[in-house]
């Protein structure tokens, strides 16, 4: 996980910009908020050589001193 000294909303915008810069196809983007303040971005990335799809999930969680960002990636093939 990555700990940032910014609000969850600012961290979410950084994640959206990073996904756009990487060329990810964003499937779902849930802004932080609600009762527990969790945010999430679901995207599809393609491998460089064969263009095989990888599913990427980025979670944003509030902390007392900023935000925690977790990234998980799983290949659909193998």
C-alpha positions, 0 to 999 in steps of 0.5 A, spaced: 500 500 500 501 507 498 500 512 504 499 519 501 498 526 505 492 528 501 485 527 502 481 521 499 478 525 494 485 528 492 488 521 492 482 519 487 483 524 482 491 522 482 488 515 481 484 517 475 489 521 472 494 515 472 489 511 469 488 515 463 496 516 463 497 509 463 491 508 457 487 503 462 480 502 460 476 504 466 470 500 467 468 503 474 470 509 478 467 510 485 468 516 488 470 516 496 465 517 500 459 514 504 459 512 511 466 509 511 469 513 505 472 508 501 473 509 493 475 504 488 477 504 480 476 498 476 480 498 469 482 493 464 490 494 462 493 490 456 500 487 456 505 490 452 507 484 447 500 480 446 495 485 448 492 480 453 487 483 458 489 484 465 484 486 470 486 492 475 483 494 482 485 500 485 482 502 492 482 508 496 481 508 504 481 514 508 486 515 514 487 519 520 493 522 516 491 522 509 489 516 504 491 509 503 492 506 496 492 499 494 493 496 487 491 489 485 492 486 478 490 479 475 491 476 469 485 474 465 489 468 462 494 464 466 
